[in-house]
Amino acid sequence: MTSQELTAKPRERVPRHVAIVMDGNGRWAKARKLPRLMGHQKGVESVRTAIQAAAKTGVQHLTLFAFSSENWNRPADEVKGLMKLFLVSLRREIAALNKANVRVRLVGDLTAFSEELQEQIADS
């Protein structure tokens, strides 16, 4: 569903909570003969679009399931790239999210993340 279709719905029909499982970014890249990390970078753009659409339509809670414990079993280079992408994305996006009155809350076991990423999460 596009953001235009969402905005066309009556306000009372907008869900209070939307959850998105971020899956398939690597397959998206592979299908286009791109590096897997390019798919994950494209996923960041999709997240931005989802956040904007949720805010615009009045969705109160948006949950993104982005990284599971099984993802630690991916190739080390891919995990490293994902962690860097997460860190860079948080740094780049958090000011705009705060300005838009969007509260970011991460759940789950964050202890496996680097100290730098954990600090950025706490600051966010």
KEKOLKE-943168 format. One line per 2 residues: their letters; for each residue x, y, z of N, C-alpha, C, O. Coordinates in nm, 3 decimals. Atoms other than C-alpha are relative to their C-alpha. Example, Ala and Ser with C-alpha at 12.3 -4.5 7.8 and 13.67 -1.06 7.14 Angstrom:
BEGIN
AS = 0.089:-0.119:0.000:1.230:-0.450:0.780:0.090:0.120:0.000:0.194:0.118:0.066  -0.082:-0.119:-0.006:1.367:-0.106:0.714:-0.077:0.109:0.073:-0.026:0.220:0.090
END
This chain:
BEGIN
MT = 0.085:-0.117:0.000:0.000:0.000:0.000:0.089:0.124:0.000:0.186:0.131:0.077  -0.080:-0.121:0.008:0.139:0.340:-0.092:-0.040:0.098:0.109:-0.147:0.084:0.169
SQ = 0.033:-0.101:-0.100:0.152:0.636:0.144:-0.122:0.081:-0.045:-0.199:0.127:0.039  0.118:-0.072:0.050:-0.105:0.807:-0.082:-0.128:-0.078:0.031:-0.229:-0.019:0.070
EL = 0.117:0.082:-0.031:-0.345:0.516:-0.037:-0.030:0.004:0.150:-0.147:0.006:0.190  0.021:-0.007:-0.144:-0.291:0.529:0.338:-0.066:0.132:0.040:-0.158:0.134:0.121
TA = 0.055:-0.130:-0.037:-0.364:0.900:0.357:-0.143:0.018:-0.049:-0.215:0.104:0.003  0.136:-0.012:0.051:-0.685:0.852:0.159:-0.102:-0.067:0.091:-0.222:-0.043:0.078
KP = 0.092:0.071:-0.087:-0.834:0.631:0.429:-0.049:0.093:0.113:0.026:0.179:0.158  0.048:-0.078:-0.114:-1.054:0.784:0.699:0.088:-0.023:0.122:0.138:-0.133:0.145
RE = -0.089:0.004:-0.117:-0.858:0.862:1.016:-0.033:-0.116:0.094:0.057:-0.179:0.149  0.037:0.106:-0.095:-1.055:0.612:1.224:0.040:-0.139:-0.048:0.037:-0.234:0.031
RV = -0.040:0.130:0.052:-0.937:0.328:0.999:0.151:-0.020:0.001:0.199:-0.126:-0.038  -0.146:0.012:-0.007:-0.566:0.394:1.051:0.034:-0.083:0.123:-0.012:-0.053:0.233
PR = -0.036:0.082:-0.116:-0.416:0.125:1.273:0.086:0.079:0.098:0.162:0.168:0.059  -0.083:-0.065:-0.103:-0.259:0.235:1.601:0.143:-0.052:-0.005:0.237:0.022:0.025
HV = -0.132:0.062:-0.002:0.033:-0.005:1.560:0.021:-0.078:-0.130:-0.063:-0.159:-0.169  -0.038:0.074:0.120:0.205:-0.132:1.247:0.137:-0.061:0.026:0.227:0.007:0.076
AI = -0.129:0.068:-0.015:0.487:-0.387:1.256:0.048:-0.046:-0.138:-0.030:-0.094:-0.220  -0.060:0.037:0.128:0.724:-0.452:0.968:0.120:-0.090:0.027:0.209:-0.055:0.105
VM = -0.116:0.088:-0.005:0.962:-0.745:0.935:0.084:0.033:-0.122:0.041:0.015:-0.236  -0.090:-0.037:0.110:1.255:-0.627:0.729:0.070:-0.125:-0.048:0.160:-0.177:0.018
DG = -0.054:0.124:0.053:1.336:-0.924:0.513:0.009:0.011:-0.151:-0.075:0.076:-0.215  -0.010:0.007:0.144:1.455:-0.981:0.162:0.093:0.103:-0.063:0.105:0.107:-0.185
NG = -0.089:-0.101:0.057:1.702:-0.694:0.123:0.117:-0.063:-0.075:0.156:-0.016:-0.182  -0.111:0.070:0.066:1.984:-0.934:0.038:-0.046:-0.065:-0.130:0.025:-0.060:-0.230
RW = 0.054:0.062:0.121:1.767:-1.121:-0.211:-0.031:0.107:-0.105:-0.010:0.084:-0.225  0.027:-0.110:0.092:1.660:-0.788:-0.365:0.129:0.037:-0.073:0.131:0.053:-0.195
AK = -0.130:-0.037:0.060:2.028:-0.699:-0.421:0.051:-0.111:-0.092:0.097:-0.083:-0.203  -0.049:0.113:0.080:2.119:-1.046:-0.548:-0.073:-0.007:-0.134:-0.011:-0.033:-0.237
AR = 0.079:0.005:0.123:1.837:-1.036:-0.804:0.044:0.107:-0.099:0.022:0.095:-0.219  -0.047:-0.109:0.085:1.989:-0.715:-0.936:0.151:-0.003:-0.021:0.211:0.090:-0.073
KL = -0.145:0.020:0.012:2.344:-0.851:-0.925:0.080:0.110:0.070:0.183:0.156:0.021  -0.065:-0.101:-0.085:2.438:-0.599:-0.654:0.051:-0.068:0.127:0.003:-0.175:0.162
PR = -0.044:0.054:-0.129:2.628:-0.660:-0.331:-0.116:0.000:0.100:-0.201:0.089:0.098  0.108:0.010:-0.099:2.402:-0.770:-0.044:-0.017:0.128:0.081:-0.128:0.167:0.114
LM = 0.007:-0.121:-0.081:2.490:-0.458:0.151:-0.078:0.112:-0.070:-0.140:0.196:-0.005  0.080:-0.098:0.074:2.337:-0.247:-0.126:-0.149:-0.022:0.026:-0.225:0.074:0.034
GH = 0.139:0.030:-0.034:2.009:-0.423:-0.052:-0.035:0.052:0.138:-0.145:0.105:0.159  0.024:-0.051:-0.136:2.042:-0.335:0.315:-0.007:0.152:0.000:-0.088:0.211:0.071
QK = 0.005:-0.146:0.011:2.114:0.027:0.224:-0.134:0.044:-0.059:-0.191:0.145:-0.016  0.131:-0.030:0.057:1.800:0.027:0.011:-0.109:-0.018:0.106:-0.209:0.054:0.107
GV = 0.093:0.021:-0.110:1.618:-0.109:0.317:-0.010:0.122:0.090:-0.118:0.151:0.143  0.002:-0.122:-0.080:1.717:0.206:0.507:-0.093:0.103:-0.063:-0.168:0.172:0.006
ES = 0.090:-0.092:0.070:1.538:0.411:0.242:-0.146:-0.041:0.022:-0.233:0.044:0.039  0.136:0.049:-0.023:1.231:0.191:0.285:-0.046:0.032:0.142:-0.163:0.063:0.163
VR = 0.034:-0.034:-0.139:1.242:0.249:0.661:-0.039:0.147:0.008:-0.138:0.182:0.072  0.030:-0.143:0.000:1.251:0.625:0.606:-0.140:0.025:-0.056:-0.217:0.102:0.000
TA = 0.132:-0.015:0.062:0.947:0.599:0.377:-0.110:-0.050:0.095:-0.215:0.014:0.107  0.100:0.056:-0.093:0.761:0.381:0.630:-0.022:0.094:0.118:-0.136:0.113:0.161
IQ = 0.012:-0.092:-0.114:0.833:0.624:0.915:-0.079:0.123:-0.041:-0.168:0.168:0.031  0.071:-0.119:0.048:0.715:0.921:0.710:-0.149:-0.030:-0.022:-0.234:0.050:0.015
AA = 0.140:0.036:0.025:0.397:0.741:0.603:-0.074:-0.023:0.131:-0.189:0.019:0.145  0.063:0.024:-0.130:0.324:0.628:0.960:-0.031:0.132:0.070:-0.140:0.152:0.122
AK = 0.020:-0.129:-0.066:0.370:0.980:1.095:-0.110:0.080:-0.069:-0.194:0.142:-0.003  0.097:-0.078:0.078:0.164:1.136:0.816:-0.143:-0.050:0.019:-0.237:0.029:0.020
TG = 0.134:0.058:-0.009:-0.128:0.898:0.860:-0.052:-0.015:0.143:-0.168:-0.048:0.164  0.045:0.008:-0.138:-0.138:0.900:1.239:0.023:-0.134:0.068:-0.032:-0.159:0.175
VQ = -0.036:0.124:-0.068:0.002:0.555:1.316:0.079:0.038:0.125:0.177:0.112:0.116  -0.064:-0.039:-0.125:0.103:0.583:1.681:0.127:-0.078:0.031:0.220:-0.026:0.092
HL = -0.115:0.087:-0.030:0.348:0.293:1.700:0.041:-0.074:-0.127:-0.041:-0.135:-0.195  -0.055:0.071:0.114:0.573:0.155:1.428:0.114:-0.086:0.052:0.212:-0.035:0.105
TL = -0.103:0.093:-0.044:0.777:-0.155:1.508:0.070:-0.055:-0.122:0.007:-0.104:-0.216  -0.082:0.055:0.108:1.061:-0.258:1.279:0.081:-0.114:0.057:0.164:-0.094:0.147
FA = -0.079:0.116:-0.039:1.200:-0.608:1.325:0.113:-0.008:-0.101:0.095:-0.055:-0.213  -0.106:-0.022:0.096:1.537:-0.547:1.170:0.120:-0.094:0.014:0.189:-0.119:-0.085
FS = -0.120:0.081:-0.018:1.802:-0.773:1.320:-0.026:-0.102:0.109:-0.043:-0.066:0.225  0.025:0.106:-0.097:1.748:-1.108:1.489:0.131:-0.064:0.042:0.235:-0.043:-0.020
SE = -0.121:0.068:-0.048:1.994:-1.319:1.684:0.057:-0.092:-0.108:0.178:-0.116:-0.111  -0.049:0.086:0.107:2.016:-1.549:1.381:0.088:0.077:-0.100:0.172:0.018:-0.167
NW = -0.078:-0.081:0.092:2.162:-1.260:1.181:0.149:0.005:0.035:0.231:0.037:-0.050  -0.141:0.005:-0.039:2.487:-1.291:1.378:0.072:-0.112:-0.074:0.195:-0.111:-0.083
NR = -0.059:0.112:0.073:2.543:-1.612:1.177:0.030:0.033:-0.147:0.083:-0.051:-0.219  -0.031:-0.041:0.137:2.570:-1.421:0.850:0.151:0.015:-0.015:0.222:0.019:0.086
PA = -0.144:-0.021:0.018:2.916:-1.377:0.694:0.047:0.125:0.077:-0.024:0.225:0.083  -0.052:-0.107:-0.085:3.134:-1.154:0.914:0.000:0.136:-0.070:-0.031:0.237:-0.009
DE = -0.002:-0.127:0.074:3.172:-0.889:0.643:-0.139:0.062:-0.010:-0.155:0.184:-0.001  0.137:-0.050:0.011:2.796:-0.862:0.604:-0.047:0.055:0.135:-0.108:0.161:0.140
VK = 0.038:-0.047:-0.134:2.740:-0.832:0.981:0.069:0.133:0.030:0.007:0.226:0.081  -0.074:-0.125:-0.022:3.012:-0.567:1.001:-0.063:0.114:-0.079:-0.079:0.224:-0.028
GL = 0.066:-0.101:0.083:2.848:-0.378:0.715:-0.135:0.041:0.054:-0.169:0.159:0.051  0.129:-0.031:-0.060:2.507:-0.402:0.879:0.015:0.088:0.123:-0.062:0.182:0.142
MK = -0.021:-0.079:-0.122:2.641:-0.266:1.207:0.045:0.142:-0.035:0.001:0.238:0.029  -0.043:-0.134:0.043:2.814:0.022:1.029:-0.118:0.078:-0.056:-0.135:0.196:-0.027
LF = 0.117:-0.063:0.058:2.498:0.096:0.833:-0.097:0.045:0.109:-0.154:0.154:0.100  0.088:-0.034:-0.112:2.295:0.094:1.156:0.053:0.123:0.073:-0.023:0.216:0.102
LV = -0.063:-0.113:-0.070:2.540:0.331:1.328:-0.013:0.129:-0.082:-0.055:0.232:-0.030  0.005:-0.118:0.087:2.558:0.571:1.032:-0.145:0.049:-0.014:-0.170:0.169:-0.012
SL = 0.141:-0.037:0.017:2.179:0.564:0.986:-0.054:0.068:0.126:-0.125:0.168:0.116  0.045:-0.064:-0.124:2.114:0.642:1.352:0.054:0.142:0.009:-0.020:0.236:0.038
RR = -0.062:-0.133:-0.008:2.358:0.931:1.345:-0.064:0.098:-0.098:-0.087:0.214:-0.064  0.053:-0.088:0.104:2.214:1.070:1.023:-0.147:0.033:0.021:-0.189:0.145:-0.009
EI = 0.145:-0.017:-0.004:1.844:1.027:1.100:-0.057:0.048:0.133:-0.169:0.099:0.136  0.059:-0.022:-0.131:1.801:1.083:1.472:-0.047:0.143:0.021:-0.151:0.164:0.083
AA = 0.041:-0.140:-0.017:1.786:1.464:1.461:-0.136:0.024:-0.067:-0.224:0.088:-0.009  0.127:-0.017:0.071:1.507:1.455:1.201:-0.113:-0.073:0.071:-0.225:-0.023:0.079
LN = 0.102:0.075:-0.073:1.321:1.189:1.397:-0.042:0.076:0.126:-0.161:0.088:0.155  0.032:-0.077:-0.120:1.345:1.392:1.717:-0.081:0.125:-0.033:-0.177:0.157:0.037
KA = 0.072:-0.120:0.042:1.230:1.705:1.535:-0.145:-0.032:-0.035:-0.235:0.048:-0.011  0.136:0.043:0.038:0.928:1.512:1.404:-0.074:-0.064:0.117:-0.183:-0.118:0.100
NV = 0.062:0.054:-0.121:0.851:1.401:1.762:-0.017:-0.152:-0.006:-0.113:-0.208:0.047  -0.001:0.145:0.008:0.931:1.039:1.682:0.095:-0.053:0.107:0.212:-0.016:0.112
RV = -0.084:0.059:-0.104:1.059:0.841:1.978:0.053:-0.133:-0.050:-0.021:-0.217:-0.100  -0.066:0.123:0.042:1.308:0.568:1.900:0.029:-0.082:0.125:0.087:-0.034:0.222
RL = -0.025:0.089:-0.111:1.319:0.271:2.131:0.041:-0.135:-0.056:-0.033:-0.196:-0.133  -0.047:0.131:0.046:1.525:-0.040:2.067:-0.024:-0.102:0.109:-0.003:-0.074:0.228
VG = 0.027:0.106:-0.095:1.431:-0.366:2.231:0.082:-0.122:-0.038:0.123:-0.139:-0.153  -0.078:0.121:0.023:1.615:-0.692:2.267:0.135:0.012:0.068:0.163:0.109:0.138
DL = -0.134:0.004:-0.058:1.966:-0.783:2.371:0.095:0.082:-0.086:0.129:0.043:-0.197  -0.087:-0.090:0.074:2.190:-0.498:2.264:0.147:-0.019:0.037:0.234:0.048:-0.017
TA = -0.136:0.014:-0.053:2.502:-0.623:2.447:0.100:-0.051:-0.103:0.221:-0.030:-0.085  -0.094:0.050:0.101:2.651:-0.789:2.138:0.044:0.111:-0.096:0.141:0.094:-0.170
FS = -0.040:-0.113:0.083:2.664:-0.453:1.960:0.127:0.062:0.054:0.158:0.050:0.173  -0.123:-0.067:-0.043:2.988:-0.258:1.970:-0.034:0.108:0.104:-0.147:0.155:0.112
EE = 0.019:-0.105:-0.100:3.035:-0.009:2.251:-0.044:0.130:-0.067:-0.131:0.201:-0.016  0.035:-0.122:0.073:3.017:0.274:1.997:-0.147:-0.001:-0.042:-0.215:0.100:-0.029
LQ = 0.140:0.010:0.042:2.683:0.151:1.863:-0.092:0.006:0.121:-0.196:0.072:0.116  0.082:-0.006:-0.122:2.545:0.097:2.214:-0.011:0.144:0.051:-0.118:0.185:0.096
EQ = 0.002:-0.140:-0.045:2.641:0.456:2.305:-0.090:0.083:-0.091:-0.164:0.169:-0.043  0.084:-0.074:0.094:2.474:0.589:1.990:-0.146:-0.033:0.024:-0.231:0.056:0.018
IA = 0.138:0.041:-0.030:2.160:0.390:2.071:-0.048:0.073:0.125:-0.159:0.127:0.126  0.038:-0.067:-0.124:2.157:0.533:2.424:-0.022:0.149:-0.022:-0.115:0.208:0.033
DS = 0.015:-0.143:0.030:2.205:0.887:2.291:-0.124:0.028:-0.085:-0.183:0.135:-0.076  0.115:-0.018:0.088:1.928:0.836:2.037:-0.130:-0.002:0.078:-0.237:0.012:0.019
END
